[in-house]
Amino acid sequence: MRFKLDENLGTSSQEILRSAGHEVSTVREQNLGGAPDRRIFEVCCEEERALITLDRDFGQVLRFPPHLSSGLVVLALRSRPNLQEINARLADFLDLLETRPLGAELWIVESGRVRIHERTAG
């Protein structure tokens, strides 16, 4: 799968995803650090990449409609997570990805559960 890592995730996350066989680019690589969330969302949509972020703002489905994207993944952590916590949530995400495609959905990955916002018919 094709992912874009937000600037709040580092090289460790990038390595984990690549070692799992995914294509990964980062906000930093594209000099988009500090860009508005709307711009990050647009770039991900244009590139057909699912965004992985710690930024809970991307969970606002009216502002960032998942069905317009290749997927949004919010790793929900405490305010100052350590690398171990980030990697644990990323591992949870990858485990679920083995059993279900991401698609144009919002996945909020928390400790012990994943909330999925699916587009409803209508």
FENWOFEN-V183548 format. One record per backbone hydrogen bond with DSSP energy under -1.0 kcal/mol. NH is the residue of the N-H (numbers start at 1). CO is the residue of the C=O. Records with the same first field share a line. If there is no record, write none. Layout:
# FENWOFEN-V183548
NH: CO, CO
This chain:
# FENWOFEN-V183548
3: 23
4: 50
5: 25
6: 52
9: 6
14: 10
15: 11
16: 12
17: 13
18: 14
19: 15
21: 18
22: 17
23: 1
25: 3
27: 5
30: 26
31: 28
32: 27
35: 32
40: 36
41: 37
42: 38
43: 39
44: 40
45: 41
46: 42
47: 43
49: 44
50: 2
51: 71
52: 4
53: 73
58: 55
59: 56
60: 57
61: 59
64: 60
68: 65
69: 66
72: 105
73: 51
74: 107
75: 53
76: 109
86: 82
87: 83
88: 84
89: 85
90: 86
91: 87
92: 88
93: 89
94: 90
95: 91
96: 92
97: 93
98: 94
99: 96
100: 96
105: 103
106: 117
107: 72
108: 115
109: 74
110: 113
113: 110
115: 108
117: 106
